[in-house]
Amino acid sequence: MRFRSVIGAASLCAGLGLTVPASGESAVAVHPEKGVLILDETAYRLDGASLPHPDAHCKANSGTWRCGETAWTTLQNHVTSGRVECKPLVSLSASTPTTDGLRAECTLNGASLNAWLVRSGWALTDDSPAAAFQEEETQAQQESLGIWHDGFMPPLEWRDPASSECNVCSARHESIVRSKEKQQQKSNSQSAD
């Protein structure tokens, strides 16, 4: 009977779009309507990676398709494949909204989830010249990945407006994140040898 209860609870969680954590891991919930991930009861907005609204349709050369739903489903499936951790970013701007989730750099098994979404073509960067992940977006677009397949060009309103925060601070943060990623990759390649 206990087995049925566990299976029933897992089925209920799956039906609600929630994930069931592995032993010792935190549950991650994806909330497309709010545009956030929930981890340990805290809402996080992926900094530098804007997914299309879940109801968004992309117009491509071969027709219209439900790219918003596909992007969020891809994120949901991806976060269930490992351990997600999010680190909130410190904002020096007093105008930063707090009701929409904390801006964060999130990782999946130590690799940047924010960068992965942009590189896979499921998220856009913001519209500032110094936006994080511009190189990843360019590569995804050139390779026609994710929403970029079949000639899609996103409307300007899909991109987050450029941050009014200090560009020096943004560049410093980006440098720190990239350094940590390189250290992690180096560590992973050394342990594989």
mmCIF file of the C-alpha atoms, coordinates in Angstrom:
data_MODEL
# 
_entry.id   MODEL 
# 
loop_
_atom_site.group_PDB 
_atom_site.id 
_atom_site.type_symbol 
_atom_site.label_atom_id 
_atom_site.label_alt_id 
_atom_site.label_comp_id 
_atom_site.label_asym_id 
_atom_site.label_entity_id 
_atom_site.label_seq_id 
_atom_site.pdbx_PDB_ins_code 
_atom_site.Cartn_x 
_atom_site.Cartn_y 
_atom_site.Cartn_z 
_atom_site.occupancy 
_atom_site.B_iso_or_equiv 
_atom_site.pdbx_formal_charge 
_atom_site.auth_seq_id 
_atom_site.auth_comp_id 
_atom_site.auth_asym_id 
_atom_site.auth_atom_id 
_atom_site.pdbx_PDB_model_num 
ATOM 1   C CA . MET A 1 1   ? 0.000  0.000  0.000   1.00 0.00 ? 1   MET A CA 1 
ATOM 2   C CA . ARG A 1 2   ? 2.888  2.392  0.806   1.00 0.00 ? 2   ARG A CA 1 
ATOM 3   C CA . PHE A 1 3   ? 4.303  1.731  -2.685  1.00 0.00 ? 3   PHE A CA 1 
ATOM 4   C CA . ARG A 1 4   ? 1.001  2.856  -4.254  1.00 0.00 ? 4   ARG A CA 1 
ATOM 5   C CA . SER A 1 5   ? 1.090  6.079  -2.192  1.00 0.00 ? 5   SER A CA 1 
ATOM 6   C CA . VAL A 1 6   ? 4.599  6.885  -3.399  1.00 0.00 ? 6   VAL A CA 1 
ATOM 7   C CA . ILE A 1 7   ? 3.661  6.154  -7.021  1.00 0.00 ? 7   ILE A CA 1 
ATOM 8   C CA . GLY A 1 8   ? 0.476  8.209  -6.642  1.00 0.00 ? 8   GLY A CA 1 
ATOM 9   C CA . ALA A 1 9   ? 2.381  11.190 -5.221  1.00 0.00 ? 9   ALA A CA 1 
ATOM 10  C CA . ALA A 1 10  ? 4.954  11.000 -8.008  1.00 0.00 ? 10  ALA A CA 1 
ATOM 11  C CA . SER A 1 11  ? 2.178  10.865 -10.615 1.00 0.00 ? 11  SER A CA 1 
ATOM 12  C CA . LEU A 1 12  ? 0.447  13.877 -9.058  1.00 0.00 ? 12  LEU A CA 1 
ATOM 13  C CA . CYS A 1 13  ? 3.687  15.897 -9.077  1.00 0.00 ? 13  CYS A CA 1 
ATOM 14  C CA . ALA A 1 14  ? 4.371  14.953 -12.687 1.00 0.00 ? 14  ALA A CA 1 
ATOM 15  C CA . GLY A 1 15  ? 0.865  16.015 -13.667 1.00 0.00 ? 15  GLY A CA 1 
ATOM 16  C CA . LEU A 1 16  ? 1.371  19.435 -12.080 1.00 0.00 ? 16  LEU A CA 1 
ATOM 17  C CA . GLY A 1 17  ? 4.626  20.059 -13.939 1.00 0.00 ? 17  GLY A CA 1 
ATOM 18  C CA . LEU A 1 18  ? 6.748  19.617 -10.834 1.00 0.00 ? 18  LEU A CA 1 
ATOM 19  C CA . THR A 1 19  ? 9.782  17.426 -10.523 1.00 0.00 ? 19  THR A CA 1 
ATOM 20  C CA . VAL A 1 20  ? 10.406 14.792 -7.925  1.00 0.00 ? 20  VAL A CA 1 
ATOM 21  C CA . PRO A 1 21  ? 13.944 15.097 -6.551  1.00 0.00 ? 21  PRO A CA 1 
ATOM 22  C CA . ALA A 1 22  ? 16.344 12.207 -6.330  1.00 0.00 ? 22  ALA A CA 1 
ATOM 23  C CA . SER A 1 23  ? 17.460 11.314 -2.831  1.00 0.00 ? 23  SER A CA 1 
ATOM 24  C CA . GLY A 1 24  ? 19.372 14.229 -1.298  1.00 0.00 ? 24  GLY A CA 1 
ATOM 25  C CA . GLU A 1 25  ? 18.554 16.675 -4.126  1.00 0.00 ? 25  GLU A CA 1 
ATOM 26  C CA . SER A 1 26  ? 16.255 19.692 -4.166  1.00 0.00 ? 26  SER A CA 1 
ATOM 27  C CA . ALA A 1 27  ? 13.060 19.744 -6.200  1.00 0.00 ? 27  ALA A CA 1 
ATOM 28  C CA . VAL A 1 28  ? 13.077 22.098 -9.180  1.00 0.00 ? 28  VAL A CA 1 
ATOM 29  C CA . ALA A 1 29  ? 9.804  23.418 -10.527 1.00 0.00 ? 29  ALA A CA 1 
ATOM 30  C CA . VAL A 1 30  ? 9.512  25.286 -13.807 1.00 0.00 ? 30  VAL A CA 1 
ATOM 31  C CA . HIS A 1 31  ? 6.794  27.962 -13.910 1.00 0.00 ? 31  HIS A CA 1 
ATOM 32  C CA . PRO A 1 32  ? 6.487  29.183 -17.519 1.00 0.00 ? 32  PRO A CA 1 
ATOM 33  C CA . GLU A 1 33  ? 3.641  31.633 -16.823 1.00 0.00 ? 33  GLU A CA 1 
ATOM 34  C CA . LYS A 1 34  ? 5.803  33.440 -14.260 1.00 0.00 ? 34  LYS A CA 1 
ATOM 35  C CA . GLY A 1 35  ? 9.028  32.911 -16.202 1.00 0.00 ? 35  GLY A CA 1 
ATOM 36  C CA . VAL A 1 36  ? 10.877 31.414 -13.239 1.00 0.00 ? 36  VAL A CA 1 
ATOM 37  C CA . LEU A 1 37  ? 12.432 28.303 -11.767 1.00 0.00 ? 37  LEU A CA 1 
ATOM 38  C CA . ILE A 1 38  ? 11.537 27.446 -8.182  1.00 0.00 ? 38  ILE A CA 1 
ATOM 39  C CA . LEU A 1 39  ? 14.341 25.822 -6.207  1.00 0.00 ? 39  LEU A CA 1 
ATOM 40  C CA . ASP A 1 40  ? 14.065 25.272 -2.450  1.00 0.00 ? 40  ASP A CA 1 
ATOM 41  C CA . GLU A 1 41  ? 10.951 27.503 -2.377  1.00 0.00 ? 41  GLU A CA 1 
ATOM 42  C CA . THR A 1 42  ? 12.839 30.444 -3.955  1.00 0.00 ? 42  THR A CA 1 
ATOM 43  C CA . ALA A 1 43  ? 11.917 31.829 -7.384  1.00 0.00 ? 43  ALA A CA 1 
ATOM 44  C CA . TYR A 1 44  ? 14.798 32.508 -9.772  1.00 0.00 ? 44  TYR A CA 1 
ATOM 45  C CA . ARG A 1 45  ? 14.811 34.320 -13.107 1.00 0.00 ? 45  ARG A CA 1 
ATOM 46  C CA . LEU A 1 46  ? 17.653 33.159 -15.376 1.00 0.00 ? 46  LEU A CA 1 
ATOM 47  C CA . ASP A 1 47  ? 19.882 36.197 -15.901 1.00 0.00 ? 47  ASP A CA 1 
ATOM 48  C CA . GLY A 1 48  ? 20.833 36.871 -19.508 1.00 0.00 ? 48  GLY A CA 1 
ATOM 49  C CA . ALA A 1 49  ? 18.528 34.158 -20.890 1.00 0.00 ? 49  ALA A CA 1 
ATOM 50  C CA . SER A 1 50  ? 14.948 35.122 -21.808 1.00 0.00 ? 50  SER A CA 1 
ATOM 51  C CA . LEU A 1 51  ? 12.688 32.295 -22.899 1.00 0.00 ? 51  LEU A CA 1 
ATOM 52  C CA . PRO A 1 52  ? 9.693  33.165 -25.084 1.00 0.00 ? 52  PRO A CA 1 
ATOM 53  C CA . HIS A 1 53  ? 6.339  33.387 -23.318 1.00 0.00 ? 53  HIS A CA 1 
ATOM 54  C CA . PRO A 1 54  ? 4.793  29.894 -23.127 1.00 0.00 ? 54  PRO A CA 1 
ATOM 55  C CA . ASP A 1 55  ? 1.950  30.994 -25.436 1.00 0.00 ? 55  ASP A CA 1 
ATOM 56  C CA . ALA A 1 56  ? 4.324  32.472 -28.037 1.00 0.00 ? 56  ALA A CA 1 
ATOM 57  C CA . HIS A 1 57  ? 4.183  31.293 -31.626 1.00 0.00 ? 57  HIS A CA 1 
ATOM 58  C CA . CYS A 1 58  ? 7.188  31.588 -33.913 1.00 0.00 ? 58  CYS A CA 1 
ATOM 59  C CA . LYS A 1 59  ? 6.701  32.443 -37.551 1.00 0.00 ? 59  LYS A CA 1 
ATOM 60  C CA . ALA A 1 60  ? 9.277  30.673 -39.690 1.00 0.00 ? 60  ALA A CA 1 
ATOM 61  C CA . ASN A 1 61  ? 9.676  30.005 -43.405 1.00 0.00 ? 61  ASN A CA 1 
ATOM 62  C CA . SER A 1 62  ? 7.608  26.809 -43.194 1.00 0.00 ? 62  SER A CA 1 
ATOM 63  C CA . GLY A 1 63  ? 4.820  28.243 -41.030 1.00 0.00 ? 63  GLY A CA 1 
ATOM 64  C CA . THR A 1 64  ? 3.938  29.010 -37.432 1.00 0.00 ? 64  THR A CA 1 
ATOM 65  C CA . TRP A 1 65  ? 4.795  26.750 -34.486 1.00 0.00 ? 65  TRP A CA 1 
ATOM 66  C CA . ARG A 1 66  ? 4.405  26.843 -30.695 1.00 0.00 ? 66  ARG A CA 1 
ATOM 67  C CA . CYS A 1 67  ? 7.985  27.813 -29.860 1.00 0.00 ? 67  CYS A CA 1 
ATOM 68  C CA . GLY A 1 68  ? 7.215  29.178 -26.377 1.00 0.00 ? 68  GLY A CA 1 
ATOM 69  C CA . GLU A 1 69  ? 5.688  25.939 -25.173 1.00 0.00 ? 69  GLU A CA 1 
ATOM 70  C CA . THR A 1 70  ? 8.511  23.950 -26.776 1.00 0.00 ? 70  THR A CA 1 
ATOM 71  C CA . ALA A 1 71  ? 11.196 26.117 -25.131 1.00 0.00 ? 71  ALA A CA 1 
ATOM 72  C CA . TRP A 1 72  ? 9.695  25.734 -21.662 1.00 0.00 ? 72  TRP A CA 1 
ATOM 73  C CA . THR A 1 73  ? 9.130  21.990 -22.127 1.00 0.00 ? 73  THR A CA 1 
ATOM 74  C CA . THR A 1 74  ? 12.769 21.635 -23.184 1.00 0.00 ? 74  THR A CA 1 
ATOM 75  C CA . LEU A 1 75  ? 13.876 23.491 -20.034 1.00 0.00 ? 75  LEU A CA 1 
ATOM 76  C CA . GLN A 1 76  ? 11.624 21.298 -17.858 1.00 0.00 ? 76  GLN A CA 1 
ATOM 77  C CA . ASN A 1 77  ? 13.072 18.124 -19.366 1.00 0.00 ? 77  ASN A CA 1 
ATOM 78  C CA . HIS A 1 78  ? 16.644 19.405 -19.093 1.00 0.00 ? 78  HIS A CA 1 
ATOM 79  C CA . VAL A 1 79  ? 16.498 20.366 -15.391 1.00 0.00 ? 79  VAL A CA 1 
ATOM 80  C CA . THR A 1 80  ? 15.315 16.872 -14.477 1.00 0.00 ? 80  THR A CA 1 
ATOM 81  C CA . SER A 1 81  ? 18.559 15.402 -15.816 1.00 0.00 ? 81  SER A CA 1 
ATOM 82  C CA . GLY A 1 82  ? 20.752 16.459 -12.904 1.00 0.00 ? 82  GLY A CA 1 
ATOM 83  C CA . ARG A 1 83  ? 21.438 18.732 -9.966  1.00 0.00 ? 83  ARG A CA 1 
ATOM 84  C CA . VAL A 1 84  ? 20.371 22.378 -10.319 1.00 0.00 ? 84  VAL A CA 1 
ATOM 85  C CA . GLU A 1 85  ? 21.925 25.126 -8.220  1.00 0.00 ? 85  GLU A CA 1 
ATOM 86  C CA . CYS A 1 86  ? 21.167 28.854 -8.473  1.00 0.00 ? 86  CYS A CA 1 
ATOM 87  C CA . LYS A 1 87  ? 23.223 31.758 -7.215  1.00 0.00 ? 87  LYS A CA 1 
ATOM 88  C CA . PRO A 1 88  ? 21.370 35.071 -6.941  1.00 0.00 ? 88  PRO A CA 1 
ATOM 89  C CA . LEU A 1 89  ? 23.112 38.049 -8.503  1.00 0.00 ? 89  LEU A CA 1 
ATOM 90  C CA . VAL A 1 90  ? 23.666 41.117 -6.383  1.00 0.00 ? 90  VAL A CA 1 
ATOM 91  C CA . SER A 1 91  ? 21.975 44.154 -7.855  1.00 0.00 ? 91  SER A CA 1 
ATOM 92  C CA . LEU A 1 92  ? 23.319 47.641 -7.300  1.00 0.00 ? 92  LEU A CA 1 
ATOM 93  C CA . SER A 1 93  ? 20.153 49.121 -8.769  1.00 0.00 ? 93  SER A CA 1 
ATOM 94  C CA . ALA A 1 94  ? 17.412 50.138 -6.352  1.00 0.00 ? 94  ALA A CA 1 
ATOM 95  C CA . SER A 1 95  ? 14.800 49.675 -9.093  1.00 0.00 ? 95  SER A CA 1 
ATOM 96  C CA . THR A 1 96  ? 15.277 45.922 -9.464  1.00 0.00 ? 96  THR A CA 1 
ATOM 97  C CA . PRO A 1 97  ? 11.909 44.153 -9.067  1.00 0.00 ? 97  PRO A CA 1 
ATOM 98  C CA . THR A 1 98  ? 11.824 41.457 -6.417  1.00 0.00 ? 98  THR A CA 1 
ATOM 99  C CA . THR A 1 99  ? 8.355  40.030 -7.096  1.00 0.00 ? 99  THR A CA 1 
ATOM 100 C CA . ASP A 1 100 ? 9.433  38.429 -10.378 1.00 0.00 ? 100 ASP A CA 1 
ATOM 101 C CA . GLY A 1 101 ? 12.076 36.175 -8.875  1.00 0.00 ? 101 GLY A CA 1 
ATOM 102 C CA . LEU A 1 102 ? 15.713 36.774 -8.079  1.00 0.00 ? 102 LEU A CA 1 
ATOM 103 C CA . ARG A 1 103 ? 18.017 37.286 -11.056 1.00 0.00 ? 103 ARG A CA 1 
ATOM 104 C CA . ALA A 1 104 ? 20.378 34.340 -10.900 1.00 0.00 ? 104 ALA A CA 1 
ATOM 105 C CA . GLU A 1 105 ? 23.052 32.310 -12.604 1.00 0.00 ? 105 GLU A CA 1 
ATOM 106 C CA . CYS A 1 106 ? 21.887 28.709 -12.412 1.00 0.00 ? 106 CYS A CA 1 
ATOM 107 C CA . THR A 1 107 ? 23.892 25.595 -13.120 1.00 0.00 ? 107 THR A CA 1 
ATOM 108 C CA . LEU A 1 108 ? 22.958 22.046 -14.016 1.00 0.00 ? 108 LEU A CA 1 
ATOM 109 C CA . ASN A 1 109 ? 25.607 19.576 -12.907 1.00 0.00 ? 109 ASN A CA 1 
ATOM 110 C CA . GLY A 1 110 ? 28.048 22.498 -12.655 1.00 0.00 ? 110 GLY A CA 1 
ATOM 111 C CA . ALA A 1 111 ? 27.484 23.886 -16.185 1.00 0.00 ? 111 ALA A CA 1 
ATOM 112 C CA . SER A 1 112 ? 25.674 27.195 -16.798 1.00 0.00 ? 112 SER A CA 1 
ATOM 113 C CA . LEU A 1 113 ? 21.978 26.574 -17.433 1.00 0.00 ? 113 LEU A CA 1 
ATOM 114 C CA . ASN A 1 114 ? 21.588 30.190 -18.595 1.00 0.00 ? 114 ASN A CA 1 
ATOM 115 C CA . ALA A 1 115 ? 24.284 29.772 -21.273 1.00 0.00 ? 115 ALA A CA 1 
ATOM 116 C CA . TRP A 1 116 ? 22.946 26.328 -22.292 1.00 0.00 ? 116 TRP A CA 1 
ATOM 117 C CA . LEU A 1 117 ? 19.469 27.748 -22.981 1.00 0.00 ? 117 LEU A CA 1 
ATOM 118 C CA . VAL A 1 118 ? 20.865 30.508 -25.199 1.00 0.00 ? 118 VAL A CA 1 
ATOM 119 C CA . ARG A 1 119 ? 23.402 28.211 -26.923 1.00 0.00 ? 119 ARG A CA 1 
ATOM 120 C CA . SER A 1 120 ? 20.686 25.623 -27.608 1.00 0.00 ? 120 SER A CA 1 
ATOM 121 C CA . GLY A 1 121 ? 18.498 28.310 -29.150 1.00 0.00 ? 121 GLY A CA 1 
ATOM 122 C CA . TRP A 1 122 ? 15.699 28.244 -26.569 1.00 0.00 ? 122 TRP A CA 1 
ATOM 123 C CA . ALA A 1 123 ? 16.381 31.665 -25.011 1.00 0.00 ? 123 ALA A CA 1 
ATOM 124 C CA . LEU A 1 124 ? 17.413 35.131 -26.171 1.00 0.00 ? 124 LEU A CA 1 
ATOM 125 C CA . THR A 1 125 ? 19.931 37.541 -24.688 1.00 0.00 ? 125 THR A CA 1 
ATOM 126 C CA . ASP A 1 126 ? 18.875 41.047 -23.679 1.00 0.00 ? 126 ASP A CA 1 
ATOM 127 C CA . ASP A 1 127 ? 19.242 43.936 -26.096 1.00 0.00 ? 127 ASP A CA 1 
ATOM 128 C CA . SER A 1 128 ? 22.307 45.616 -24.573 1.00 0.00 ? 128 SER A CA 1 
ATOM 129 C CA . PRO A 1 129 ? 25.613 45.739 -26.466 1.00 0.00 ? 129 PRO A CA 1 
ATOM 130 C CA . ALA A 1 130 ? 27.369 44.067 -23.508 1.00 0.00 ? 130 ALA A CA 1 
ATOM 131 C CA . ALA A 1 131 ? 24.764 41.317 -23.027 1.00 0.00 ? 131 ALA A CA 1 
ATOM 132 C CA . ALA A 1 132 ? 25.994 38.048 -21.622 1.00 0.00 ? 132 ALA A CA 1 
ATOM 133 C CA . PHE A 1 133 ? 25.829 35.044 -23.953 1.00 0.00 ? 133 PHE A CA 1 
ATOM 134 C CA . GLN A 1 134 ? 25.909 37.014 -27.232 1.00 0.00 ? 134 GLN A CA 1 
ATOM 135 C CA . GLU A 1 135 ? 28.409 34.543 -28.680 1.00 0.00 ? 135 GLU A CA 1 
ATOM 136 C CA . GLU A 1 136 ? 26.180 31.618 -27.688 1.00 0.00 ? 136 GLU A CA 1 
ATOM 137 C CA . GLU A 1 137 ? 23.160 33.272 -29.305 1.00 0.00 ? 137 GLU A CA 1 
ATOM 138 C CA . THR A 1 138 ? 25.073 33.967 -32.516 1.00 0.00 ? 138 THR A CA 1 
ATOM 139 C CA . GLN A 1 139 ? 26.175 30.315 -32.706 1.00 0.00 ? 139 GLN A CA 1 
ATOM 140 C CA . ALA A 1 140 ? 22.638 29.040 -32.077 1.00 0.00 ? 140 ALA A CA 1 
ATOM 141 C CA . GLN A 1 141 ? 21.304 31.364 -34.774 1.00 0.00 ? 141 GLN A CA 1 
ATOM 142 C CA . GLN A 1 142 ? 24.004 30.355 -37.289 1.00 0.00 ? 142 GLN A CA 1 
ATOM 143 C CA . GLU A 1 143 ? 23.300 26.666 -36.629 1.00 0.00 ? 143 GLU A CA 1 
ATOM 144 C CA . SER A 1 144 ? 19.494 27.178 -36.738 1.00 0.00 ? 144 SER A CA 1 
ATOM 145 C CA . LEU A 1 145 ? 18.976 25.667 -33.277 1.00 0.00 ? 145 LEU A CA 1 
ATOM 146 C CA . GLY A 1 146 ? 15.835 25.901 -31.150 1.00 0.00 ? 146 GLY A CA 1 
ATOM 147 C CA . ILE A 1 147 ? 13.661 28.878 -32.016 1.00 0.00 ? 147 ILE A CA 1 
ATOM 148 C CA . TRP A 1 148 ? 16.144 29.931 -34.712 1.00 0.00 ? 148 TRP A CA 1 
ATOM 149 C CA . HIS A 1 149 ? 15.328 27.043 -37.045 1.00 0.00 ? 149 HIS A CA 1 
ATOM 150 C CA . ASP A 1 150 ? 13.809 27.748 -40.420 1.00 0.00 ? 150 ASP A CA 1 
ATOM 151 C CA . GLY A 1 151 ? 14.577 31.481 -40.664 1.00 0.00 ? 151 GLY A CA 1 
ATOM 152 C CA . PHE A 1 152 ? 12.896 32.747 -37.488 1.00 0.00 ? 152 PHE A CA 1 
ATOM 153 C CA . MET A 1 153 ? 13.598 36.331 -36.359 1.00 0.00 ? 153 MET A CA 1 
ATOM 154 C CA . PRO A 1 154 ? 12.244 37.288 -32.896 1.00 0.00 ? 154 PRO A CA 1 
ATOM 155 C CA . PRO A 1 155 ? 10.231 40.469 -32.373 1.00 0.00 ? 155 PRO A CA 1 
ATOM 156 C CA . LEU A 1 156 ? 12.115 43.120 -30.377 1.00 0.00 ? 156 LEU A CA 1 
ATOM 157 C CA . GLU A 1 157 ? 9.645  42.957 -27.485 1.00 0.00 ? 157 GLU A CA 1 
ATOM 158 C CA . TRP A 1 158 ? 10.726 39.360 -26.775 1.00 0.00 ? 158 TRP A CA 1 
ATOM 159 C CA . ARG A 1 159 ? 14.102 40.554 -25.542 1.00 0.00 ? 159 ARG A CA 1 
ATOM 160 C CA . ASP A 1 160 ? 14.592 41.894 -22.042 1.00 0.00 ? 160 ASP A CA 1 
ATOM 161 C CA . PRO A 1 161 ? 15.378 45.586 -22.137 1.00 0.00 ? 161 PRO A CA 1 
ATOM 162 C CA . ALA A 1 162 ? 19.004 46.466 -21.527 1.00 0.00 ? 162 ALA A CA 1 
ATOM 163 C CA . SER A 1 163 ? 19.784 46.613 -17.846 1.00 0.00 ? 163 SER A CA 1 
ATOM 164 C CA . SER A 1 164 ? 20.212 50.061 -16.328 1.00 0.00 ? 164 SER A CA 1 
ATOM 165 C CA . GLU A 1 165 ? 22.812 48.668 -13.996 1.00 0.00 ? 165 GLU A CA 1 
ATOM 166 C CA . CYS A 1 166 ? 26.490 49.447 -14.037 1.00 0.00 ? 166 CYS A CA 1 
ATOM 167 C CA . ASN A 1 167 ? 28.177 47.892 -17.114 1.00 0.00 ? 167 ASN A CA 1 
ATOM 168 C CA . VAL A 1 168 ? 31.405 47.516 -15.141 1.00 0.00 ? 168 VAL A CA 1 
ATOM 169 C CA . CYS A 1 169 ? 29.525 45.408 -12.598 1.00 0.00 ? 169 CYS A CA 1 
ATOM 170 C CA . SER A 1 170 ? 27.934 43.304 -15.344 1.00 0.00 ? 170 SER A CA 1 
ATOM 171 C CA . ALA A 1 171 ? 31.277 42.767 -17.049 1.00 0.00 ? 171 ALA A CA 1 
ATOM 172 C CA . ARG A 1 172 ? 32.886 41.818 -13.726 1.00 0.00 ? 172 ARG A CA 1 
ATOM 173 C CA . HIS A 1 173 ? 30.105 39.325 -12.993 1.00 0.00 ? 173 HIS A CA 1 
ATOM 174 C CA . GLU A 1 174 ? 30.384 37.839 -16.477 1.00 0.00 ? 174 GLU A CA 1 
ATOM 175 C CA . SER A 1 175 ? 34.134 37.487 -16.029 1.00 0.00 ? 175 SER A CA 1 
ATOM 176 C CA . ILE A 1 176 ? 33.696 35.708 -12.691 1.00 0.00 ? 176 ILE A CA 1 
ATOM 177 C CA . VAL A 1 177 ? 31.081 33.324 -14.113 1.00 0.00 ? 177 VAL A CA 1 
ATOM 178 C CA . ARG A 1 178 ? 33.215 32.477 -17.165 1.00 0.00 ? 178 ARG A CA 1 
ATOM 179 C CA . SER A 1 179 ? 36.300 31.926 -14.974 1.00 0.00 ? 179 SER A CA 1 
ATOM 180 C CA . LYS A 1 180 ? 34.355 29.516 -12.774 1.00 0.00 ? 180 LYS A CA 1 
ATOM 181 C CA . GLU A 1 181 ? 33.068 27.661 -15.855 1.00 0.00 ? 181 GLU A CA 1 
ATOM 182 C CA . LYS A 1 182 ? 36.592 27.322 -17.242 1.00 0.00 ? 182 LYS A CA 1 
ATOM 183 C CA . GLN A 1 183 ? 37.879 26.069 -13.882 1.00 0.00 ? 183 GLN A CA 1 
ATOM 184 C CA . GLN A 1 184 ? 35.039 23.538 -13.749 1.00 0.00 ? 184 GLN A CA 1 
ATOM 185 C CA . GLN A 1 185 ? 35.748 22.341 -17.302 1.00 0.00 ? 185 GLN A CA 1 
ATOM 186 C CA . LYS A 1 186 ? 39.453 22.061 -16.535 1.00 0.00 ? 186 LYS A CA 1 
ATOM 187 C CA . SER A 1 187 ? 38.704 20.129 -13.354 1.00 0.00 ? 187 SER A CA 1 
ATOM 188 C CA . ASN A 1 188 ? 36.310 17.808 -15.209 1.00 0.00 ? 188 ASN A CA 1 
ATOM 189 C CA . SER A 1 189 ? 38.818 17.107 -17.982 1.00 0.00 ? 189 SER A CA 1 
ATOM 190 C CA . GLN A 1 190 ? 41.593 16.390 -15.461 1.00 0.00 ? 190 GLN A CA 1 
ATOM 191 C CA . SER A 1 191 ? 39.394 13.976 -13.520 1.00 0.00 ? 191 SER A CA 1 
ATOM 192 C CA . ALA A 1 192 ? 38.442 12.206 -16.777 1.00 0.00 ? 192 ALA A CA 1 
ATOM 193 C CA . ASP A 1 193 ? 42.117 11.600 -17.596 1.00 0.00 ? 193 ASP A CA 1 
# 
